[in-house]
Amino acid sequence: MRPKWQFIEVPLSKCHSGQASLYSTTRSAQRRAPVPSLAAIARKHCDRDEAIVTAYGTGVYSFREIAERFQLHLATVGRIIRAWLLQYEN
């Protein structure tokens, strides 16, 4: 009779032998490139509003993080992003 845990031995042996990596089950489309820091985004853009929209567009930074970096109120960050979205939506 085979032990119940035997189904685990084959995948574990592959991991230990170097045949499989931790990322082998993750598709390359799911992996993201490193996102620049808020300071790097601010340095890259001369216009503050453009930098805020770029930071928001990364999908990594929250309104709170952006507001703290640019020393603005959350509502101000929201207005800047909404204005940009409305401007380029049409």
Secondary structure per residue as TSV (DSSP state, phi and psi in degrees):
chain	resnum	aa	ss	phi	psi
A	1	M	-	360.0	134.5
A	2	R	-	-83.0	141.3
A	3	P	-	-66.3	153.5
A	4	K	T	-65.5	-28.3
A	5	W	T	-88.5	3.3
A	6	Q	H	-63.1	-29.0
A	7	F	H	-62.7	-19.6
A	8	I	H	-84.4	-25.4
A	9	E	H	-61.1	-39.4
A	10	V	H	-67.0	-52.2
A	11	P	H	-61.2	-38.4
A	12	L	H	-65.6	-38.6
A	13	S	H	-65.9	-33.6
A	14	K	H	-66.3	-41.5
A	15	C	H	-64.1	-42.1
A	16	H	H	-73.7	-25.5
A	17	S	H	-87.6	-5.3
A	18	G	T	90.1	3.9
A	19	Q	S	-75.6	-28.5
A	20	A	S	-124.2	143.8
A	21	S	-	-110.3	171.7
A	22	L	T	-64.6	-27.0
A	23	Y	T	-98.2	6.5
A	24	S	T	-65.2	-25.2
A	25	T	T	-90.1	-6.2
A	26	T	S	-96.4	123.6
A	27	R	-	-68.6	151.1
A	28	S	G	-63.9	-27.4
A	29	A	G	-68.1	-23.1
A	30	Q	G	-84.8	-18.8
A	31	R	-	-80.3	139.4
A	32	R	-	-109.8	148.3
A	33	A	-	-72.6	155.0
A	34	P	-	-61.4	138.9
A	35	V	-	-92.0	135.8
A	36	P	-	-64.8	153.9
A	37	S	-	-69.9	164.0
A	38	L	H	-62.5	-35.5
A	39	A	H	-64.6	-40.4
A	40	A	H	-67.0	-39.2
A	41	I	H	-64.4	-42.5
A	42	A	H	-63.9	-39.1
A	43	R	H	-67.4	-35.0
A	44	K	H	-71.4	-31.3
A	45	H	-	-108.2	128.2
A	46	C	S	-72.6	-36.5
A	47	D	S	-86.3	126.6
A	48	R	H	-60.5	-44.5
A	49	D	H	-64.0	-38.7
A	50	E	H	-64.1	-39.6
A	51	A	H	-65.2	-39.4
A	52	I	H	-64.5	-44.9
A	53	V	H	-65.9	-38.7
A	54	T	H	-64.1	-43.5
A	55	A	H	-62.5	-42.3
A	56	Y	H	-65.7	-37.9
A	57	G	H	-66.2	-19.8
A	58	T	T	-66.8	-25.5
A	59	G	S	79.7	5.7
A	60	V	S	-102.0	-37.6
A	61	Y	S	-95.4	138.7
A	62	S	-	-86.1	166.7
A	63	F	H	-56.7	-40.4
A	64	R	H	-63.2	-45.1
A	65	E	H	-63.6	-41.6
A	66	I	H	-65.7	-43.8
A	67	A	H	-62.4	-41.7
A	68	E	H	-65.3	-40.7
A	69	R	H	-66.2	-40.5
A	70	F	H	-95.8	5.7
A	71	Q	T	53.8	53.1
A	72	L	-	-126.4	164.5
A	73	H	-	-78.8	152.8
A	74	L	H	-57.0	-39.8
A	75	A	H	-64.1	-35.7
A	76	T	H	-66.3	-42.7
A	77	V	H	-62.2	-43.2
A	78	G	H	-61.3	-41.8
A	79	R	H	-64.9	-41.3
A	80	I	H	-62.3	-45.1
A	81	I	H	-70.1	-42.5
A	82	R	H	-62.3	-41.4
A	83	A	H	-61.9	-41.6
A	84	W	H	-66.0	-43.1
A	85	L	H	-63.5	-42.2
A	86	L	H	-66.3	-37.9
A	87	Q	H	-65.3	-41.7
A	88	Y	H	-97.2	-0.6
A	89	E	H	-76.4	-34.7
A	90	N	-	-83.2	360.0
